[in-house]
């Protein structure tokens, strides 16, 4: 049967609805508003109290400034819980490990210092990542957009955010999303199951357009774009099969793609790499494996390495 962890975890409809409802232990982590992205991490969360660390801007990780130091290159990491580091200390996430390696390895390109700013947030799907890339990342003068795609955000629960904004009567903001919701004939009065059903036929067109908008947004802000396919903790090839339907859309972008989906597939028992048995989120050991494959994958692709390092 392979691994079935995903059936009991964040990829299943209902998990995040419970997680993000105005009740339960996760509510203290978020600021809610009626904006398109609906919620974001609160600033100044601490690992000791919240099992996640954010800075004064609500980004996962240590304090940073809006201004970029001379000679520095900034990487903006966008993703969901697998990238934010669900139940993992900020300095143990694959983004933090990437920053450390870039700053301790032999200098690359024209830059002497790298920062990886982690904009990922638990439960974010691609529309929210795009909105953060368009609205927040430019304030920090980021040079690279590293988009971490996983099955929880673009496969099993790809429509979660669109369902939520429909239920809450929030403006879809982006004209192409407004058109899709109109075509799907969704209504605030529809049940969640009905909304998911109405939106199901539009998955590939929506994801295709969102990915293209990511490329356009990066270009608008003079940032390089790199896509990383990040795995959840499962054995076998189920992850790859779930993600395979969007690969043609990714390839059509003409941007570097670093495929990490086999990171845990080689392990007959991937449980030691999960935050707890049966969960799909990587623990510190899991993040370390993802990082090693990411770094090797970036180095193996000249186009990806040049985009990361700022080499001409």
HELIX and SHEET records of a PDB file:
HELIX    1   1 UNK A    5  UNK A    8  5                                   4    
HELIX    2   2 UNK A   15  UNK A   20  1                                   6    
HELIX    3   3 UNK A   25  UNK A   29  5                                   5    
HELIX    4   4 UNK A   47  UNK A   50  1                                   4    
HELIX    5   5 UNK A   81  UNK A   84  1                                   4    
HELIX    6   6 UNK A   90  UNK A   92  5                                   3    
HELIX    7   7 UNK A   94  UNK A  104  1                                  11    
HELIX    8   8 UNK A  126  UNK A  135  1                                  10    
HELIX    9   9 UNK A  137  UNK A  140  5                                   4    
HELIX   10  10 UNK A  151  UNK A  154  1                                   4    
HELIX   11  11 UNK A  160  UNK A  168  1                                   9    
HELIX   12  12 UNK A  175  UNK A  184  1                                  10    
HELIX   13  13 UNK A  192  UNK A  199  1                                   8    
HELIX   14  14 UNK A  200  UNK A  202  5                                   3    
HELIX   15  15 UNK A  203  UNK A  220  1                                  18    
HELIX   16  16 UNK A  238  UNK A  243  1                                   6    
HELIX   17  17 UNK A  244  UNK A  246  5                                   3    
HELIX   18  18 UNK A  247  UNK A  251  1                                   5    
HELIX   19  19 UNK A  270  UNK A  273  5                                   4    
HELIX   20  20 UNK A  284  UNK A  300  1                                  17    
HELIX   21  21 UNK A  302  UNK A  309  1                                   8    
SHEET    1   A 2 UNK A  30  UNK A  32  0                                        
SHEET    2   A 2 UNK A  39  UNK A  41 -1                                        
SHEET    1   B 5 UNK A 113  UNK A 118  0                                        
SHEET    2   B 5 UNK A  72  UNK A  78  1                                        
SHEET    3   B 5 UNK A 144  UNK A 149  1                                        
SHEET    4   B 5 UNK A 224  UNK A 229  1                                        
SHEET    5   B 5 UNK A 256  UNK A 259  1                                        
END                                                                             
